[in-house]
């Protein structure tokens, strides 16, 4: 059985990994934002349904990245709260 201090160290390592992932996730979000801007400009003169679908799908992908970011931040907060009280 692990001691409380060992568990805290593993939790801290997990929080660190999650923070690193959040940095990469922010970069992915920025890439999606840039791609969306280009796609919107490209599709602006078109009413072709396939291009409009592409914009909608890319927007949905960006929303999922935002959701993942929010969930990961919440997980970090919960883990940090546990470490503070354990």
PDB file of N, CA, C and O in Angstrom:
ATOM      1  N   UNK A   1       0.842  -1.178   0.000  1.00  0.00           N
ATOM      2  CA  UNK A   1       0.000   0.000   0.000  1.00  0.00           C
ATOM      3  C   UNK A   1       0.892   1.249   0.000  1.00  0.00           C
ATOM      4  O   UNK A   1       1.904   1.298   0.700  1.00  0.00           O
ATOM      5  N   UNK A   2       0.514   2.231  -0.774  1.00  0.00           N
ATOM      6  CA  UNK A   2       1.277   3.470  -0.898  1.00  0.00           C
ATOM      7  C   UNK A   2       0.956   4.408   0.256  1.00  0.00           C
ATOM      8  O   UNK A   2      -0.162   4.445   0.769  1.00  0.00           O
ATOM      9  N   UNK A   3       1.980   5.166   0.648  1.00  0.00           N
ATOM     10  CA  UNK A   3       1.755   6.188   1.664  1.00  0.00           C
ATOM     11  C   UNK A   3       1.069   7.389   1.024  1.00  0.00           C
ATOM     12  O   UNK A   3       1.055   7.533  -0.198  1.00  0.00           O
ATOM     13  N   UNK A   4       0.507   8.239   1.857  1.00  0.00           N
ATOM     14  CA  UNK A   4      -0.150   9.448   1.367  1.00  0.00           C
ATOM     15  C   UNK A   4       0.849  10.305   0.591  1.00  0.00           C
ATOM     16  O   UNK A   4       0.501  10.880  -0.440  1.00  0.00           O
ATOM     17  N   UNK A   5       2.077  10.393   1.076  1.00  0.00           N
ATOM     18  CA  UNK A   5       3.083  11.203   0.393  1.00  0.00           C
ATOM     19  C   UNK A   5       3.419  10.642  -0.985  1.00  0.00           C
ATOM     20  O   UNK A   5       3.633  11.402  -1.929  1.00  0.00           O
ATOM     21  N   UNK A   6       3.466   9.311  -1.107  1.00  0.00           N
ATOM     22  CA  UNK A   6       3.728   8.706  -2.413  1.00  0.00           C
ATOM     23  C   UNK A   6       2.584   9.001  -3.382  1.00  0.00           C
ATOM     24  O   UNK A   6       2.811   9.296  -4.556  1.00  0.00           O
ATOM     25  N   UNK A   7       1.370   8.918  -2.884  1.00  0.00           N
ATOM     26  CA  UNK A   7       0.210   9.214  -3.719  1.00  0.00           C
ATOM     27  C   UNK A   7       0.245  10.680  -4.143  1.00  0.00           C
ATOM     28  O   UNK A   7      -0.021  10.998  -5.302  1.00  0.00           O
ATOM     29  N   UNK A   8       0.569  11.567  -3.216  1.00  0.00           N
ATOM     30  CA  UNK A   8       0.661  12.995  -3.546  1.00  0.00           C
ATOM     31  C   UNK A   8       1.697  13.240  -4.637  1.00  0.00           C
ATOM     32  O   UNK A   8       1.475  14.050  -5.538  1.00  0.00           O
ATOM     33  N   UNK A   9       2.834  12.538  -4.556  1.00  0.00           N
ATOM     34  CA  UNK A   9       3.877  12.695  -5.579  1.00  0.00           C
ATOM     35  C   UNK A   9       3.388  12.221  -6.935  1.00  0.00           C
ATOM     36  O   UNK A   9       3.667  12.855  -7.953  1.00  0.00           O
ATOM     37  N   UNK A  10       2.656  11.105  -6.958  1.00  0.00           N
ATOM     38  CA  UNK A  10       2.125  10.615  -8.234  1.00  0.00           C
ATOM     39  C   UNK A  10       1.062  11.558  -8.784  1.00  0.00           C
ATOM     40  O   UNK A  10       0.991  11.787  -9.991  1.00  0.00           O
ATOM     41  N   UNK A  11       0.241  12.100  -7.900  1.00  0.00           N
ATOM     42  CA  UNK A  11      -0.775  13.074  -8.326  1.00  0.00           C
ATOM     43  C   UNK A  11      -0.083  14.311  -8.898  1.00  0.00           C
ATOM     44  O   UNK A  11      -0.495  14.829  -9.936  1.00  0.00           O
ATOM     45  N   UNK A  12       0.959  14.780  -8.229  1.00  0.00           N
ATOM     46  CA  UNK A  12       1.702  15.952  -8.708  1.00  0.00           C
ATOM     47  C   UNK A  12       2.291  15.686 -10.094  1.00  0.00           C
ATOM     48  O   UNK A  12       2.282  16.568 -10.953  1.00  0.00           O
ATOM     49  N   UNK A  13       2.803  14.467 -10.314  1.00  0.00           N
ATOM     50  CA  UNK A  13       3.357  14.121 -11.620  1.00  0.00           C
ATOM     51  C   UNK A  13       2.255  14.125 -12.681  1.00  0.00           C
ATOM     52  O   UNK A  13       2.463  14.584 -13.805  1.00  0.00           O
ATOM     53  N   UNK A  14       1.100  13.618 -12.317  1.00  0.00           N
ATOM     54  CA  UNK A  14      -0.028  13.602 -13.246  1.00  0.00           C
ATOM     55  C   UNK A  14      -0.484  15.014 -13.578  1.00  0.00           C
ATOM     56  O   UNK A  14      -0.800  15.313 -14.730  1.00  0.00           O
ATOM     57  N   UNK A  15      -0.518  15.880 -12.578  1.00  0.00           N
ATOM     58  CA  UNK A  15      -0.884  17.281 -12.813  1.00  0.00           C
ATOM     59  C   UNK A  15       0.128  17.926 -13.761  1.00  0.00           C
ATOM     60  O   UNK A  15      -0.247  18.679 -14.660  1.00  0.00           O
ATOM     61  N   UNK A  16       1.400  17.629 -13.554  1.00  0.00           N
ATOM     62  CA  UNK A  16       2.433  18.155 -14.447  1.00  0.00           C
ATOM     63  C   UNK A  16       2.243  17.685 -15.882  1.00  0.00           C
ATOM     64  O   UNK A  16       2.352  18.475 -16.820  1.00  0.00           O
ATOM     65  N   UNK A  17       1.959  16.392 -16.051  1.00  0.00           N
ATOM     66  CA  UNK A  17       1.711  15.856 -17.390  1.00  0.00           C
ATOM     67  C   UNK A  17       0.501  16.520 -18.027  1.00  0.00           C
ATOM     68  O   UNK A  17       0.508  16.843 -19.215  1.00  0.00           O
ATOM     69  N   UNK A  18      -0.524  16.717 -17.235  1.00  0.00           N
ATOM     70  CA  UNK A  18      -1.747  17.330 -17.757  1.00  0.00           C
ATOM     71  C   UNK A  18      -1.491  18.776 -18.161  1.00  0.00           C
ATOM     72  O   UNK A  18      -2.001  19.237 -19.182  1.00  0.00           O
ATOM     73  N   UNK A  19      -0.706  19.490 -17.366  1.00  0.00           N
ATOM     74  CA  UNK A  19      -0.350  20.869 -17.741  1.00  0.00           C
ATOM     75  C   UNK A  19       0.421  20.901 -19.052  1.00  0.00           C
ATOM     76  O   UNK A  19       0.198  21.782 -19.882  1.00  0.00           O
ATOM     77  N   UNK A  20       1.320  19.952 -19.243  1.00  0.00           N
ATOM     78  CA  UNK A  20       2.061  19.874 -20.507  1.00  0.00           C
ATOM     79  C   UNK A  20       1.107  19.592 -21.669  1.00  0.00           C
ATOM     80  O   UNK A  20       1.244  20.171 -22.747  1.00  0.00           O
ATOM     81  N   UNK A  21       0.150  18.708 -21.445  1.00  0.00           N
ATOM     82  CA  UNK A  21      -0.836  18.401 -22.486  1.00  0.00           C
ATOM     83  C   UNK A  21      -1.682  19.627 -22.807  1.00  0.00           C
ATOM     84  O   UNK A  21      -2.052  19.841 -23.962  1.00  0.00           O
ATOM     85  N   UNK A  22      -1.992  20.434 -21.792  1.00  0.00           N
ATOM     86  CA  UNK A  22      -2.776  21.646 -22.017  1.00  0.00           C
ATOM     87  C   UNK A  22      -2.036  22.636 -22.905  1.00  0.00           C
ATOM     88  O   UNK A  22      -2.653  23.326 -23.717  1.00  0.00           O
ATOM     89  N   UNK A  23      -0.734  22.708 -22.759  1.00  0.00           N
ATOM     90  CA  UNK A  23       0.068  23.579 -23.629  1.00  0.00           C
ATOM     91  C   UNK A  23      -0.090  23.126 -25.081  1.00  0.00           C
ATOM     92  O   UNK A  23      -0.298  23.942 -25.979  1.00  0.00           O
ATOM     93  N   UNK A  24       0.013  21.810 -25.297  1.00  0.00           N
ATOM     94  CA  UNK A  24      -0.132  21.286 -26.661  1.00  0.00           C
ATOM     95  C   UNK A  24      -1.567  21.462 -27.156  1.00  0.00           C
ATOM     96  O   UNK A  24      -1.794  21.737 -28.335  1.00  0.00           O
ATOM     97  N   UNK A  25      -2.523  21.305 -26.257  1.00  0.00           N
ATOM     98  CA  UNK A  25      -3.930  21.466 -26.633  1.00  0.00           C
ATOM     99  C   UNK A  25      -4.222  22.905 -27.053  1.00  0.00           C
ATOM    100  O   UNK A  25      -4.979  23.138 -27.995  1.00  0.00           O
ATOM    101  N   UNK A  26      -3.624  23.867 -26.359  1.00  0.00           N
ATOM    102  CA  UNK A  26      -3.794  25.269 -26.759  1.00  0.00           C
ATOM    103  C   UNK A  26      -3.229  25.501 -28.159  1.00  0.00           C
ATOM    104  O   UNK A  26      -3.806  26.245 -28.952  1.00  0.00           O
ATOM    105  N   UNK A  27      -2.102  24.861 -28.458  1.00  0.00           N
ATOM    106  CA  UNK A  27      -1.515  24.991 -29.797  1.00  0.00           C
ATOM    107  C   UNK A  27      -2.443  24.384 -30.855  1.00  0.00           C
ATOM    108  O   UNK A  27      -2.584  24.933 -31.947  1.00  0.00           O
ATOM    109  N   UNK A  28      -3.065  23.267 -30.533  1.00  0.00           N
ATOM    110  CA  UNK A  28      -4.019  22.656 -31.460  1.00  0.00           C
ATOM    111  C   UNK A  28      -5.195  23.604 -31.679  1.00  0.00           C
ATOM    112  O   UNK A  28      -5.636  23.800 -32.811  1.00  0.00           O
ATOM    113  N   UNK A  29      -5.696  24.187 -30.605  1.00  0.00           N
ATOM    114  CA  UNK A  29      -6.800  25.141 -30.719  1.00  0.00           C
ATOM    115  C   UNK A  29      -6.441  26.319 -31.600  1.00  0.00           C
ATOM    116  O   UNK A  29      -7.249  26.757 -32.419  1.00  0.00           O
ATOM    117  N   UNK A  30      -5.237  26.834 -31.439  1.00  0.00           N
ATOM    118  CA  UNK A  30      -4.792  27.953 -32.265  1.00  0.00           C
ATOM    119  C   UNK A  30      -4.689  27.544 -33.736  1.00  0.00           C
ATOM    120  O   UNK A  30      -5.031  28.319 -34.629  1.00  0.00           O
ATOM    121  N   UNK A  31      -4.217  26.326 -33.974  1.00  0.00           N
ATOM    122  CA  UNK A  31      -4.140  25.832 -35.354  1.00  0.00           C
ATOM    123  C   UNK A  31      -5.529  25.710 -35.963  1.00  0.00           C
ATOM    124  O   UNK A  31      -5.732  26.065 -37.124  1.00  0.00           O
ATOM    125  N   UNK A  32      -6.485  25.211 -35.187  1.00  0.00           N
ATOM    126  CA  UNK A  32      -7.865  25.136 -35.673  1.00  0.00           C
ATOM    127  C   UNK A  32      -8.410  26.532 -35.961  1.00  0.00           C
ATOM    128  O   UNK A  32      -9.088  26.740 -36.968  1.00  0.00           O
ATOM    129  N   UNK A  33      -8.118  27.488 -35.081  1.00  0.00           N
ATOM    130  CA  UNK A  33      -8.582  28.867 -35.309  1.00  0.00           C
ATOM    131  C   UNK A  33      -8.040  29.418 -36.616  1.00  0.00           C
ATOM    132  O   UNK A  33      -8.770  30.037 -37.389  1.00  0.00           O
ATOM    133  N   UNK A  34      -6.746  29.187 -36.861  1.00  0.00           N
ATOM    134  CA  UNK A  34      -6.134  29.661 -38.099  1.00  0.00           C
ATOM    135  C   UNK A  34      -6.754  28.967 -39.314  1.00  0.00           C
ATOM    136  O   UNK A  34      -7.041  29.615 -40.320  1.00  0.00           O
ATOM    137  N   UNK A  35      -6.958  27.661 -39.222  1.00  0.00           N
ATOM    138  CA  UNK A  35      -7.560  26.918 -40.328  1.00  0.00           C
ATOM    139  C   UNK A  35      -8.985  27.390 -40.581  1.00  0.00           C
ATOM    140  O   UNK A  35      -9.406  27.525 -41.730  1.00  0.00           O
ATOM    141  N   UNK A  36      -9.721  27.639 -39.510  1.00  0.00           N
ATOM    142  CA  UNK A  36     -11.095  28.142 -39.655  1.00  0.00           C
ATOM    143  C   UNK A  36     -11.121  29.492 -40.350  1.00  0.00           C
ATOM    144  O   UNK A  36     -11.967  29.734 -41.211  1.00  0.00           O
ATOM    145  N   UNK A  37     -10.207  30.364 -39.983  1.00  0.00           N
ATOM    146  CA  UNK A  37     -10.161  31.692 -40.602  1.00  0.00           C
ATOM    147  C   UNK A  37      -9.922  31.572 -42.103  1.00  0.00           C
ATOM    148  O   UNK A  37     -10.589  32.238 -42.894  1.00  0.00           O
ATOM    149  N   UNK A  38      -8.987  30.737 -42.489  1.00  0.00           N
ATOM    150  CA  UNK A  38      -8.688  30.554 -43.910  1.00  0.00           C
ATOM    151  C   UNK A  38      -9.873  29.907 -44.627  1.00  0.00           C
ATOM    152  O   UNK A  38     -10.250  30.329 -45.720  1.00  0.00           O
ATOM    153  N   UNK A  39     -10.455  28.887 -44.007  1.00  0.00           N
ATOM    154  CA  UNK A  39     -11.581  28.200 -44.638  1.00  0.00           C
ATOM    155  C   UNK A  39     -12.783  29.127 -44.790  1.00  0.00           C
ATOM    156  O   UNK A  39     -13.462  29.106 -45.816  1.00  0.00           O
ATOM    157  N   UNK A  40     -13.042  29.938 -43.774  1.00  0.00           N
ATOM    158  CA  UNK A  40     -14.163  30.887 -43.864  1.00  0.00           C
ATOM    159  C   UNK A  40     -13.943  31.898 -44.996  1.00  0.00           C
ATOM    160  O   UNK A  40     -14.860  32.206 -45.758  1.00  0.00           O
ATOM    161  N   UNK A  41     -12.712  32.403 -45.090  1.00  0.00           N
ATOM    162  CA  UNK A  41     -12.412  33.348 -46.174  1.00  0.00           C
ATOM    163  C   UNK A  41     -12.548  32.681 -47.537  1.00  0.00           C
ATOM    164  O   UNK A  41     -13.068  33.271 -48.484  1.00  0.00           O
ATOM    165  N   UNK A  42     -12.077  31.455 -47.619  1.00  0.00           N
ATOM    166  CA  UNK A  42     -12.138  30.731 -48.878  1.00  0.00           C
ATOM    167  C   UNK A  42     -13.582  30.430 -49.268  1.00  0.00           C
ATOM    168  O   UNK A  42     -13.952  30.517 -50.439  1.00  0.00           O
ATOM    169  N   UNK A  43     -14.386  30.075 -48.274  1.00  0.00           N
ATOM    170  CA  UNK A  43     -15.772  29.688 -48.544  1.00  0.00           C
ATOM    171  C   UNK A  43     -16.721  30.878 -48.593  1.00  0.00           C
ATOM    172  O   UNK A  43     -17.899  30.710 -48.910  1.00  0.00           O
ATOM    173  N   UNK A  44     -16.231  32.078 -48.285  1.00  0.00           N
ATOM    174  CA  UNK A  44     -17.103  33.256 -48.190  1.00  0.00           C
ATOM    175  C   UNK A  44     -17.894  33.512 -49.461  1.00  0.00           C
ATOM    176  O   UNK A  44     -19.066  33.878 -49.385  1.00  0.00           O
ATOM    177  N   UNK A  45     -17.306  33.334 -50.590  1.00  0.00           N
ATOM    178  CA  UNK A  45     -18.000  33.608 -51.836  1.00  0.00           C
ATOM    179  C   UNK A  45     -18.802  32.426 -52.346  1.00  0.00           C
ATOM    180  O   UNK A  45     -19.461  32.504 -53.383  1.00  0.00           O
ATOM    181  N   UNK A  46     -18.738  31.344 -51.615  1.00  0.00           N
ATOM    182  CA  UNK A  46     -19.400  30.135 -52.086  1.00  0.00           C
ATOM    183  C   UNK A  46     -20.566  29.788 -51.168  1.00  0.00           C
ATOM    184  O   UNK A  46     -20.534  30.046 -49.965  1.00  0.00           O
ATOM    185  N   UNK A  47     -21.552  29.218 -51.745  1.00  0.00           N
ATOM    186  CA  UNK A  47     -22.654  28.696 -50.942  1.00  0.00           C
ATOM    187  C   UNK A  47     -22.729  27.182 -51.138  1.00  0.00           C
ATOM    188  O   UNK A  47     -23.769  26.555 -50.934  1.00  0.00           O
ATOM    189  N   UNK A  48     -21.601  26.624 -51.536  1.00  0.00           N
ATOM    190  CA  UNK A  48     -21.572  25.185 -51.773  1.00  0.00           C
ATOM    191  C   UNK A  48     -21.741  24.452 -50.448  1.00  0.00           C
ATOM    192  O   UNK A  48     -21.003  24.720 -49.500  1.00  0.00           O
ATOM    193  N   UNK A  49     -22.691  23.538 -50.365  1.00  0.00           N
ATOM    194  CA  UNK A  49     -22.990  22.853 -49.108  1.00  0.00           C
ATOM    195  C   UNK A  49     -21.796  22.096 -48.523  1.00  0.00           C
ATOM    196  O   UNK A  49     -21.653  22.012 -47.303  1.00  0.00           O
ATOM    197  N   UNK A  50     -20.956  21.554 -49.374  1.00  0.00           N
ATOM    198  CA  UNK A  50     -19.811  20.800 -48.860  1.00  0.00           C
ATOM    199  C   UNK A  50     -18.846  21.723 -48.123  1.00  0.00           C
ATOM    200  O   UNK A  50     -18.325  21.351 -47.072  1.00  0.00           O
ATOM    201  N   UNK A  51     -18.601  22.913 -48.652  1.00  0.00           N
ATOM    202  CA  UNK A  51     -17.728  23.868 -47.965  1.00  0.00           C
ATOM    203  C   UNK A  51     -18.350  24.339 -46.664  1.00  0.00           C
ATOM    204  O   UNK A  51     -17.664  24.469 -45.651  1.00  0.00           O
ATOM    205  N   UNK A  52     -19.649  24.593 -46.693  1.00  0.00           N
ATOM    206  CA  UNK A  52     -20.331  24.997 -45.460  1.00  0.00           C
ATOM    207  C   UNK A  52     -20.269  23.891 -44.415  1.00  0.00           C
ATOM    208  O   UNK A  52     -20.089  24.167 -43.229  1.00  0.00           O
ATOM    209  N   UNK A  53     -20.415  22.643 -44.847  1.00  0.00           N
ATOM    210  CA  UNK A  53     -20.280  21.507 -43.927  1.00  0.00           C
ATOM    211  C   UNK A  53     -18.870  21.436 -43.346  1.00  0.00           C
ATOM    212  O   UNK A  53     -18.691  21.127 -42.168  1.00  0.00           O
ATOM    213  N   UNK A  54     -17.885  21.721 -44.172  1.00  0.00           N
ATOM    214  CA  UNK A  54     -16.492  21.695 -43.702  1.00  0.00           C
ATOM    215  C   UNK A  54     -16.277  22.727 -42.603  1.00  0.00           C
ATOM    216  O   UNK A  54     -15.614  22.447 -41.604  1.00  0.00           O
ATOM    217  N   UNK A  55     -16.833  23.911 -42.786  1.00  0.00           N
ATOM    218  CA  UNK A  55     -16.709  24.951 -41.764  1.00  0.00           C
ATOM    219  C   UNK A  55     -17.383  24.499 -40.475  1.00  0.00           C
ATOM    220  O   UNK A  55     -16.814  24.646 -39.393  1.00  0.00           O
ATOM    221  N   UNK A  56     -18.576  23.956 -40.580  1.00  0.00           N
ATOM    222  CA  UNK A  56     -19.313  23.503 -39.396  1.00  0.00           C
ATOM    223  C   UNK A  56     -18.546  22.410 -38.665  1.00  0.00           C
ATOM    224  O   UNK A  56     -18.452  22.430 -37.437  1.00  0.00           O
ATOM    225  N   UNK A  57     -18.001  21.458 -39.409  1.00  0.00           N
ATOM    226  CA  UNK A  57     -17.257  20.367 -38.773  1.00  0.00           C
ATOM    227  C   UNK A  57     -15.976  20.870 -38.098  1.00  0.00           C
ATOM    228  O   UNK A  57     -15.624  20.411 -37.012  1.00  0.00           O
ATOM    229  N   UNK A  58     -15.301  21.789 -38.726  1.00  0.00           N
ATOM    230  CA  UNK A  58     -14.089  22.333 -38.118  1.00  0.00           C
ATOM    231  C   UNK A  58     -14.434  23.145 -36.874  1.00  0.00           C
ATOM    232  O   UNK A  58     -13.691  23.115 -35.893  1.00  0.00           O
ATOM    233  N   UNK A  59     -15.546  23.865 -36.903  1.00  0.00           N
ATOM    234  CA  UNK A  59     -16.004  24.578 -35.709  1.00  0.00           C
ATOM    235  C   UNK A  59     -16.324  23.595 -34.582  1.00  0.00           C
ATOM    236  O   UNK A  59     -16.014  23.859 -33.420  1.00  0.00           O
ATOM    237  N   UNK A  60     -16.937  22.473 -34.921  1.00  0.00           N
ATOM    238  CA  UNK A  60     -17.244  21.457 -33.919  1.00  0.00           C
ATOM    239  C   UNK A  60     -15.969  20.860 -33.333  1.00  0.00           C
ATOM    240  O   UNK A  60     -15.893  20.596 -32.133  1.00  0.00           O
ATOM    241  N   UNK A  61     -14.976  20.650 -34.180  1.00  0.00           N
ATOM    242  CA  UNK A  61     -13.695  20.140 -33.691  1.00  0.00           C
ATOM    243  C   UNK A  61     -13.070  21.127 -32.715  1.00  0.00           C
ATOM    244  O   UNK A  61     -12.530  20.733 -31.681  1.00  0.00           O
ATOM    245  N   UNK A  62     -13.146  22.408 -33.048  1.00  0.00           N
ATOM    246  CA  UNK A  62     -12.596  23.445 -32.166  1.00  0.00           C
ATOM    247  C   UNK A  62     -13.340  23.458 -30.832  1.00  0.00           C
ATOM    248  O   UNK A  62     -12.726  23.615 -29.777  1.00  0.00           O
ATOM    249  N   UNK A  63     -14.662  23.293 -30.879  1.00  0.00           N
ATOM    250  CA  UNK A  63     -15.451  23.251 -29.645  1.00  0.00           C
ATOM    251  C   UNK A  63     -15.045  22.066 -28.781  1.00  0.00           C
ATOM    252  O   UNK A  63     -14.995  22.183 -27.556  1.00  0.00           O
ATOM    253  N   UNK A  64     -14.755  20.930 -29.402  1.00  0.00           N
ATOM    254  CA  UNK A  64     -14.320  19.746 -28.646  1.00  0.00           C
ATOM    255  C   UNK A  64     -12.970  19.997 -27.976  1.00  0.00           C
ATOM    256  O   UNK A  64     -12.731  19.541 -26.858  1.00  0.00           O
ATOM    257  N   UNK A  65     -12.098  20.718 -28.659  1.00  0.00           N
ATOM    258  CA  UNK A  65     -10.811  21.073 -28.054  1.00  0.00           C
ATOM    259  C   UNK A  65     -11.047  21.961 -26.838  1.00  0.00           C
ATOM    260  O   UNK A  65     -10.410  21.774 -25.801  1.00  0.00           O
ATOM    261  N   UNK A  66     -11.956  22.926 -26.958  1.00  0.00           N
ATOM    262  CA  UNK A  66     -12.290  23.787 -25.816  1.00  0.00           C
ATOM    263  C   UNK A  66     -12.854  22.959 -24.665  1.00  0.00           C
ATOM    264  O   UNK A  66     -12.511  23.180 -23.504  1.00  0.00           O
ATOM    265  N   UNK A  67     -13.717  22.009 -24.994  1.00  0.00           N
ATOM    266  CA  UNK A  67     -14.303  21.150 -23.965  1.00  0.00           C
ATOM    267  C   UNK A  67     -13.227  20.319 -23.274  1.00  0.00           C
ATOM    268  O   UNK A  67     -13.231  20.190 -22.050  1.00  0.00           O
ATOM    269  N   UNK A  68     -12.313  19.760 -24.049  1.00  0.00           N
ATOM    270  CA  UNK A  68     -11.217  18.979 -23.478  1.00  0.00           C
ATOM    271  C   UNK A  68     -10.362  19.838 -22.554  1.00  0.00           C
ATOM    272  O   UNK A  68      -9.944  19.387 -21.487  1.00  0.00           O
ATOM    273  N   UNK A  69     -10.106  21.065 -22.964  1.00  0.00           N
ATOM    274  CA  UNK A  69      -9.318  21.985 -22.144  1.00  0.00           C
ATOM    275  C   UNK A  69     -10.026  22.248 -20.815  1.00  0.00           C
ATOM    276  O   UNK A  69      -9.405  22.191 -19.754  1.00  0.00           O
ATOM    277  N   UNK A  70     -11.319  22.533 -20.879  1.00  0.00           N
ATOM    278  CA  UNK A  70     -12.093  22.813 -19.663  1.00  0.00           C
ATOM    279  C   UNK A  70     -12.095  21.616 -18.724  1.00  0.00           C
ATOM    280  O   UNK A  70     -11.924  21.775 -17.515  1.00  0.00           O
ATOM    281  N   UNK A  71     -12.286  20.424 -19.267  1.00  0.00           N
ATOM    282  CA  UNK A  71     -12.297  19.219 -18.439  1.00  0.00           C
ATOM    283  C   UNK A  71     -10.935  18.970 -17.795  1.00  0.00           C
ATOM    284  O   UNK A  71     -10.861  18.602 -16.623  1.00  0.00           O
ATOM    285  N   UNK A  72      -9.870  19.168 -18.547  1.00  0.00           N
ATOM    286  CA  UNK A  72      -8.527  18.945 -18.007  1.00  0.00           C
ATOM    287  C   UNK A  72      -8.199  19.951 -16.907  1.00  0.00           C
ATOM    288  O   UNK A  72      -7.594  19.592 -15.897  1.00  0.00           O
ATOM    289  N   UNK A  73      -8.592  21.199 -17.096  1.00  0.00           N
ATOM    290  CA  UNK A  73      -8.375  22.220 -16.063  1.00  0.00           C
ATOM    291  C   UNK A  73      -9.144  21.842 -14.794  1.00  0.00           C
ATOM    292  O   UNK A  73      -8.637  22.002 -13.685  1.00  0.00           O
ATOM    293  N   UNK A  74     -10.360  21.343 -14.963  1.00  0.00           N
ATOM    294  CA  UNK A  74     -11.146  20.899 -13.813  1.00  0.00           C
ATOM    295  C   UNK A  74     -10.504  19.723 -13.099  1.00  0.00           C
ATOM    296  O   UNK A  74     -10.512  19.658 -11.870  1.00  0.00           O
ATOM    297  N   UNK A  75      -9.954  18.802 -13.861  1.00  0.00           N
ATOM    298  CA  UNK A  75      -9.275  17.652 -13.264  1.00  0.00           C
ATOM    299  C   UNK A  75      -8.064  18.102 -12.453  1.00  0.00           C
ATOM    300  O   UNK A  75      -7.817  17.587 -11.362  1.00  0.00           O
ATOM    301  N   UNK A  76      -7.315  19.056 -12.982  1.00  0.00           N
ATOM    302  CA  UNK A  76      -6.161  19.593 -12.253  1.00  0.00           C
ATOM    303  C   UNK A  76      -6.617  20.248 -10.952  1.00  0.00           C
ATOM    304  O   UNK A  76      -6.010  20.043  -9.900  1.00  0.00           O
ATOM    305  N   UNK A  77      -7.679  21.030 -11.027  1.00  0.00           N
ATOM    306  CA  UNK A  77      -8.184  21.702  -9.822  1.00  0.00           C
ATOM    307  C   UNK A  77      -8.609  20.683  -8.777  1.00  0.00           C
ATOM    308  O   UNK A  77      -8.325  20.853  -7.591  1.00  0.00           O
ATOM    309  N   UNK A  78      -9.291  19.620  -9.210  1.00  0.00           N
ATOM    310  CA  UNK A  78      -9.720  18.588  -8.260  1.00  0.00           C
ATOM    311  C   UNK A  78      -8.524  17.872  -7.641  1.00  0.00           C
ATOM    312  O   UNK A  78      -8.493  17.628  -6.434  1.00  0.00           O
ATOM    313  N   UNK A  79      -7.545  17.537  -8.471  1.00  0.00           N
ATOM    314  CA  UNK A  79      -6.345  16.851  -7.966  1.00  0.00           C
ATOM    315  C   UNK A  79      -5.580  17.743  -6.993  1.00  0.00           C
ATOM    316  O   UNK A  79      -5.108  17.275  -5.956  1.00  0.00           O
ATOM    317  N   UNK A  80      -5.461  19.015  -7.324  1.00  0.00           N
ATOM    318  CA  UNK A  80      -4.759  19.942  -6.432  1.00  0.00           C
ATOM    319  C   UNK A  80      -5.525  20.118  -5.119  1.00  0.00           C
ATOM    320  O   UNK A  80      -4.921  20.223  -4.052  1.00  0.00           O
ATOM    321  N   UNK A  81      -6.850  20.150  -5.202  1.00  0.00           N
ATOM    322  CA  UNK A  81      -7.663  20.267  -3.979  1.00  0.00           C
ATOM    323  C   UNK A  81      -7.459  19.050  -3.086  1.00  0.00           C
ATOM    324  O   UNK A  81      -7.349  19.183  -1.867  1.00  0.00           O
ATOM    325  N   UNK A  82      -7.408  17.876  -3.684  1.00  0.00           N
ATOM    326  CA  UNK A  82      -7.184  16.677  -2.885  1.00  0.00           C
ATOM    327  C   UNK A  82      -5.814  16.715  -2.222  1.00  0.00           C
ATOM    328  O   UNK A  82      -5.682  16.403  -1.039  1.00  0.00           O
ATOM    329  N   UNK A  83      -4.796  17.098  -2.987  1.00  0.00           N
ATOM    330  CA  UNK A  83      -3.438  17.166  -2.406  1.00  0.00           C
ATOM    331  C   UNK A  83      -3.366  18.145  -1.259  1.00  0.00           C
ATOM    332  O   UNK A  83      -2.614  17.930  -0.309  1.00  0.00           O
ATOM    333  N   UNK A  84      -4.140  19.228  -1.328  1.00  0.00           N
ATOM    334  CA  UNK A  84      -4.114  20.237  -0.268  1.00  0.00           C
ATOM    335  C   UNK A  84      -4.782  19.744   1.010  1.00  0.00           C
ATOM    336  O   UNK A  84      -4.465  20.212   2.103  1.00  0.00           O
ATOM    337  N   UNK A  85      -5.704  18.798   0.868  1.00  0.00           N
ATOM    338  CA  UNK A  85      -6.421  18.342   2.065  1.00  0.00           C
ATOM    339  C   UNK A  85      -5.928  17.011   2.588  1.00  0.00           C
ATOM    340  O   UNK A  85      -6.238  16.645   3.722  1.00  0.00           O
ATOM    341  N   UNK A  86      -5.165  16.274   1.790  1.00  0.00           N
ATOM    342  CA  UNK A  86      -4.704  14.927   2.216  1.00  0.00           C
ATOM    343  C   UNK A  86      -3.534  15.023   3.160  1.00  0.00           C
ATOM    344  O   UNK A  86      -3.022  14.000   3.615  1.00  0.00           O
TER     345      UNK A  86
END
